[in-house]
Structures are given as C-alpha cells and as structure tokens.
Amino acid sequence: LVREGGVNVGAVFGGDPGAGSFDEPGRRRSPQQAGYRQRDRKAKLEIKGLHAFYGASHVLFGVDLEVGAGETVALVGRNGAGKTTTLQCAMGMGPIKKTGSVKVDGVETIGMGAHRVARLGVGLVPEGRRVFKDLTVEENLQVAAGSAARAGSGGGGGARESGWPLERVYEVFPLLAGVKRSKGAWLSGGEQQVLAIARALVRGPQLLLLDEPSEGLAPRVVQTLAEQLASIQRTGLAMLLAEQHLGLVGELASRAYALDRGTIRDEGPTAQLLGDPRSSA
C-alpha cells in the first residue's frame, strides 16, 4: 500500500524499508504535509521525542504520537518495529531507559513506575494475553479488581474513576458470562483475549493500551474481537492499538501511525494512510 506522496506502508510491514517515497529520505512529514489536520481536542496521551534503550541497544528514535480523549489510534508496523516498546514506555514498564516526554492528561510520567502510571488511569492489555490459567474467568477478574482497590486506597496516584463492576463486564462481554466458571486454561484463544481486555477494564482505565490483540486468532475470531472493542469505544474510552492486522485497524482506529525500525515513518487518518485496510488483512 502506498499513499499518494507518502510512505510505502507495505514496506513498513516487511518489504524494503527504503522503498516508497518520502519528501526527504528518512524524514517524516508533518501532519499538515500529510494532508490532514488534527482535531482540537485534549490529549489523553502525548509522546514527544521518545528515545528508548535496552542496555546499549537504541530501539526507539524520537517517537512522537498523540491520543485524544475518547479517540482510538493505531500504531502499525511489522514485528520488531518497536510497537511493544512504545506501549511499555507509555505504561512506565522496564527495564527500559527512556528519554523524551510521555504525558498522561498533562502529567509527565518519564521516571514513574507502572503502578503509578496505572493510578493515572492507564491500562495495558499485553501481548500474549497472560491470563491466570489456574483461575476461573471470574477469579481472574476479581484478582484485577482487588488489585485496583488496593492501589486506589494506597493514595499517591491521583483520583480517577472507579473500575467496572463484574455485572458491567458481563453485559459488555456476554461471551465471558457464559464461561465465567471456566478456568483460563480451558478457554479458546479468543476467549482468553477478551478476558485479558476485561481484566484491564475492571481497573477503570481512561486510556487502554492494546498490544497485538489479534495475534494468533482466526479471522472469524478477529471479527468478534473487533465487535467487542467497538462496544468499548462507545463508552468513550481512549485506546492506543498496536497491531499488524490492517482490517482490525481499519474498523477501529480514526488515525494511525506507521512505525518502522523505531521511527514513525508516517501518520494520518487511517483510511488515507492505509488505503482500504480490509484488502490487506
């Protein structure tokens, strides 16, 4: 996929990174040059000039991105592009050395641990789901809810909305209501992914970071997942979606950033940046 005058998105997903066209080699165009104007909105997440290092390895190079309140934004790119590292930096996870700025609701989080970032209303759905396989669905949710309650009573993180009660979780995710007494190990990949998302929601985030939620799922299950995530969108929750499945990106995200080798190569409205993503899913 090549957007007129822009980056070769196909190259970002595994072709020659030098293919396609830039206004100048290696230089990303501004949003205005990319042919769109960002809406006047309050930023829920604002990342500027983010560099990240694993030991001596420099893995992110001046990443800039923004997620507005109630907005779903995608971060697309092939494996190893730096999507997971970007989300980990946004969540305050380590061991990563970071420079630059990561703000949540205007609060600088560089130097904060993940527990403090979570108290600001940020939730993470990690790659690989990581549900407790020896616990039932309901026990997985109760563990997350209890952890959120203890974190809230500990203070020091700022006030935020309370988490989702189990009744609301089962209303939004009826799939889980039918298997709530099943252990995590007994669930299908799609059910585990929905549980991982619900587990993050019981903590009451205002910004949800999703790392490759479609990974390993059959196309039919991905469509079900898209419907579940769309129902979350309608609650007004902001989301940053790191994803390779362009069909899912096209259904959910209003804007997208193309990440390659730790650098944002292009950005814009999803339809304009990716063309018709369903054709490449």
Protein Blocks (a to p, Z undefined) as FASTA:
>chain_A
ZZehiacfklmnopafkgcjdfbghiacdfklnopacdddddfbdcehiacdehjbcfbg
hiacdddehiacddeddehilmmmmmmmmnopacdddedjddeehiafehiafklmmmno
pacddehklpafkbcfklmmmmmmmmmmmmmmngonopadddddfklmmmmmmmlmmmmm
pcfklpcfklmmmmmmmmmmmnopabdcdehklgopafklmmmmmmmmmmmmmnopacdd
ddfblklmmmmmmbdcddeehiafbgcdfklmnopmklmZZ
